[in-house]
């Protein structure tokens, strides 16, 4: 495991110590957990951004589904004759 030192503002340090005590965890564990969650969130945001750019490109190329088809499909949810998801017109 790598070692990295960080400088914490006094109020962050005291909050971290208090939380570590309440959770019966080390400050190291809390910091690692916070960084793990932050990195995972940033990776998810990056993936969503790439998907958004891909969707914008699809729209620019005319690869869209008609709104009426989507609404009809949604209205059919839970019905015995539920429609299949609409597809992009080829």
ROVEXMI-8822 format. One record per residue (C-alpha): x negated, y, z; residue number from 0. Coordinates in steps of 0.02 Angstrom, whole numbers. Layout:
{rec {X, Y, Z}, NUM}
...
//
This chain:
{rec {0, 0, 0}, 0}
{rec {-68, 171, -47}, 1}
{rec {-92, 310, 78}, 2}
{rec {-38, 488, 43}, 3}
{rec {-40, 629, 168}, 4}
{rec {89, 767, 165}, 5}
{rec {114, 927, 260}, 6}
{rec {285, 951, 335}, 7}
{rec {363, 1112, 392}, 8}
{rec {387, 1109, 581}, 9}
{rec {578, 1100, 571}, 10}
{rec {568, 955, 448}, 11}
{rec {443, 865, 560}, 12}
{rec {554, 883, 714}, 13}
{rec {710, 827, 619}, 14}
{rec {614, 679, 550}, 15}
{rec {553, 629, 722}, 16}
{rec {728, 642, 794}, 17}
{rec {803, 539, 653}, 18}
{rec {667, 408, 668}, 19}
{rec {706, 392, 852}, 20}
{rec {894, 377, 824}, 21}
{rec {871, 245, 689}, 22}
{rec {732, 153, 779}, 23}
{rec {625, 169, 624}, 24}
{rec {455, 245, 594}, 25}
{rec {433, 414, 511}, 26}
{rec {337, 321, 377}, 27}
{rec {487, 209, 341}, 28}
{rec {603, 360, 329}, 29}
{rec {486, 454, 213}, 30}
{rec {466, 301, 101}, 31}
{rec {654, 276, 95}, 32}
{rec {684, 459, 52}, 33}
{rec {555, 455, -87}, 34}
{rec {622, 290, -154}, 35}
{rec {798, 363, -162}, 36}
{rec {736, 523, -242}, 37}
{rec {638, 431, -377}, 38}
{rec {786, 316, -414}, 39}
{rec {902, 466, -429}, 40}
{rec {782, 557, -547}, 41}
{rec {764, 400, -654}, 42}
{rec {953, 385, -664}, 43}
{rec {968, 569, -712}, 44}
{rec {837, 544, -848}, 45}
{rec {928, 391, -916}, 46}
{rec {1092, 487, -917}, 47}
{rec {1009, 632, -1008}, 48}
{rec {943, 513, -1142}, 49}
{rec {1117, 438, -1160}, 50}
{rec {1191, 613, -1175}, 51}
{rec {1067, 658, -1312}, 52}
{rec {1111, 496, -1401}, 53}
{rec {1296, 535, -1388}, 54}
{rec {1268, 710, -1457}, 55}
{rec {1173, 636, -1603}, 56}
{rec {1314, 512, -1635}, 57}
{rec {1441, 654, -1639}, 58}
{rec {1328, 753, -1756}, 59}
{rec {1328, 601, -1872}, 60}
{rec {1518, 591, -1865}, 61}
{rec {1521, 431, -1762}, 62}
{rec {1674, 472, -1656}, 63}
{rec {1835, 389, -1602}, 64}
{rec {1998, 480, -1631}, 65}
{rec {2073, 551, -1471}, 66}
{rec {2245, 480, -1512}, 67}
{rec {2170, 305, -1521}, 68}
{rec {2087, 327, -1351}, 69}
{rec {2248, 391, -1272}, 70}
{rec {2350, 247, -1345}, 71}
{rec {2221, 123, -1279}, 72}
{rec {2224, 202, -1105}, 73}
{rec {2415, 202, -1101}, 74}
{rec {2412, 16, -1141}, 75}
{rec {2306, -29, -989}, 76}
{rec {2393, -152, -875}, 77}
{rec {2526, -192, -1005}, 78}
{rec {2555, -366, -1073}, 79}
{rec {2512, -301, -1247}, 80}
{rec {2354, -206, -1195}, 81}
{rec {2261, -138, -1345}, 82}
{rec {2078, -176, -1380}, 83}
{rec {1959, -30, -1355}, 84}
{rec {1956, 87, -1505}, 85}
{rec {1802, 80, -1615}, 86}
{rec {1710, 205, -1720}, 87}
{rec {1776, 207, -1898}, 88}
{rec {1644, 132, -2012}, 89}
//
